[in-house]
Amino acid sequence: MSKINLNKISHSYNPNDPNPTYALNPFSMTWEDGKRYAILGPSGCGKTTMLNIVSGLVRPSSGKILFDDKDVTDLKTESRNIAQVFQFPVIYNTMTVYDNLAFPLRCRDFSKDIVEERVNSVAETLNLKSFLNLPARKLTADQKQLISLGRGLVREDVAAVLMDEPLTVIDPDLKFKLRRNLKEINEQYKTTLVYVTHDQNEAMTFADNIIVMSEGEVVQTGTPKELFERPNTTFVGYFIGSPAMNLFKTEALSNDSVMINDTLIKTTTDLTKLKDKNIKLGIRSEYIKLAENQKDNVLAATVDKVEDLGNYKLLTAKVGNLTIKSKINREIEVPSDSVKLHIPADRCCVYEDEKLI
Ligand SMILES: Nc1ncnc2c1ncn2[C@@H]1O[C@H](COP(=O)(O)OP(=O)(O)OP(=O)(O)O)[C@@H](O)[C@H]1O
């Protein structure tokens, strides 16, 4: 396992064009040894390009990649000591499941005992034990993808396991279990896992650290908690969380307060240095509750609908022309016409020109 350092990396697929476009704008970051990372963002934002730069499938237009301080920028994939798992199975159909899993170890001359021990351990974790003696071609598409995953995870000595949307072909019920298994493997073997996905739920439940991307930019890197509580752009607030963060256009009225539909909402943000008029207040629906005896920061709203979503109720209400969503404890009775909603000052995020201040 290695620490991976991406130093001033950028990439264009048409660098010689008079007006080159950049799939990745310059960024630097370090992936610590033994952690779980997710690269998250919508289609076309540059996730695969970033992963392929680390694996060596793409050479960056600028910058350096260091594995444990060793410059690998010009090394081919085979020389980088990484394992890769792609969206669709890459396996040998004519070999048995056992031989498929053993292949990466045998190529590196591991002893028979180690091969047996690792293949059995990975097969156990991925529920493949009863198929070990079958030819791989006899397995279903999602079982074949498990073999691909197993081939990626079987070696303990790799710098990192790089996975590009590895669970796409897997049944939704099994996906949840596999993400948990991947976490166990990471905790047990301290393998650095890097997981590309466009699904925020996958990223939030899998990773210690998430790299959020948009249009070739790394827009925020942080723990799931940091991204949830303090999204540093309105894009992250909107992209992460379900429902998306409530975002309201507003204006500053004092050093720390903004106006939402004629109601003054106090925040804990210092608004004295605002330069732009484009200001938004962001608040997660998880933090908005029916007001009890609070007098300040209370919005009067008209109930639009209340949906029972199993472990909570989702209230959609109107504050003037604005739509506000609040997650309410399912035991609480929600009035059907009008409600008062409390907005906690310390949960408010204020954005100037779409950036957190
Ligand atoms: N080989 C290539 N040649 C030219 N342009 C490319 C190539 N590969 C990717 N691109 C472009 O680079 C940008 C980033 O693509 P990339 O595949 O890295 O994004 P992504 O976030 O992984 O998308 P997806 O989730 O759809 O796979 C896109 O505009 C894409 O069209």
Ligand as a Chemical Component Dictionary entry (heavy atoms), coordinates in Angstrom:
data_LIG
# 
_chem_comp.id                   LIG 
_chem_comp.type                 NON-POLYMER 
_chem_comp.pdbx_formal_charge   0 
_chem_comp.three_letter_code    LIG 
# 
loop_
_chem_comp_atom.comp_id 
_chem_comp_atom.atom_id 
_chem_comp_atom.alt_atom_id 
_chem_comp_atom.type_symbol 
_chem_comp_atom.charge 
_chem_comp_atom.model_Cartn_x 
_chem_comp_atom.model_Cartn_y 
_chem_comp_atom.model_Cartn_z 
_chem_comp_atom.pdbx_ordinal 
LIG N1  N1  N 0 -10.539 9.365  -24.797 1  
LIG C1  C1  C 0 -11.138 10.561 -24.785 2  
LIG N2  N2  N 0 -10.996 11.422 -25.809 3  
LIG C2  C2  C 0 -11.586 12.632 -25.805 4  
LIG N3  N3  N 0 -12.372 13.087 -24.804 5  
LIG C3  C3  C 0 -12.567 12.283 -23.759 6  
LIG C4  C4  C 0 -11.971 10.968 -23.696 7  
LIG N4  N4  N 0 -12.348 10.386 -22.521 8  
LIG C5  C5  C 0 -13.130 11.295 -21.884 9  
LIG N5  N5  N 0 -13.259 12.412 -22.619 10 
LIG C6  C6  C 0 -14.020 13.627 -22.236 11 
LIG O1  O1  O 0 -13.469 14.098 -21.005 12 
LIG C7  C7  C 0 -14.495 14.540 -20.126 13 
LIG C8  C8  C 0 -14.424 13.760 -18.806 14 
LIG O2  O2  O 0 -14.736 12.403 -19.094 15 
LIG P1  P1  P 0 -14.651 11.248 -17.997 16 
LIG O3  O3  O 0 -14.943 9.951  -18.677 17 
LIG O4  O4  O 0 -13.369 11.370 -17.258 18 
LIG O5  O5  O 0 -15.866 11.664 -17.041 19 
LIG P2  P2  P 0 -16.678 10.783 -15.989 20 
LIG O6  O6  O 0 -17.009 11.709 -14.892 21 
LIG O7  O7  O 0 -15.914 9.550  -15.658 22 
LIG O8  O8  O 0 -17.993 10.424 -16.815 23 
LIG P3  P3  P 0 -18.921 9.094  -16.753 24 
LIG O9  O9  O 0 -19.499 9.052  -15.353 25 
LIG O10 O10 O 0 -19.947 9.369  -17.796 26 
LIG O11 O11 O 0 -18.016 7.944  -17.057 27 
LIG C9  C9  C 0 -15.811 14.360 -20.885 28 
LIG O12 O12 O 0 -16.151 15.578 -21.493 29 
LIG C10 C10 C 0 -15.473 13.309 -21.924 30 
LIG O13 O13 O 0 -16.287 13.467 -23.069 31 
# 
loop_
_chem_comp_bond.comp_id 
_chem_comp_bond.atom_id_1 
_chem_comp_bond.atom_id_2 
_chem_comp_bond.value_order 
_chem_comp_bond.pdbx_ordinal 
LIG N1  C1  SING 1  
LIG C1  N2  SING 2  
LIG C1  C4  DOUB 3  
LIG N2  C2  DOUB 4  
LIG C2  N3  SING 5  
LIG N3  C3  DOUB 6  
LIG C3  C4  SING 7  
LIG C3  N5  SING 8  
LIG C4  N4  SING 9  
LIG N4  C5  DOUB 10 
LIG C5  N5  SING 11 
LIG N5  C6  SING 12 
LIG C6  O1  SING 13 
LIG C6  C10 SING 14 
LIG O1  C7  SING 15 
LIG C7  C8  SING 16 
LIG C7  C9  SING 17 
LIG C8  O2  SING 18 
LIG O2  P1  SING 19 
LIG P1  O3  DOUB 20 
LIG P1  O4  SING 21 
LIG P1  O5  SING 22 
LIG O5  P2  SING 23 
LIG P2  O6  DOUB 24 
LIG P2  O7  SING 25 
LIG P2  O8  SING 26 
LIG O8  P3  SING 27 
LIG P3  O9  DOUB 28 
LIG P3  O10 SING 29 
LIG P3  O11 SING 30 
LIG C9  O12 SING 31 
LIG C9  C10 SING 32 
LIG C10 O13 SING 33 
# 
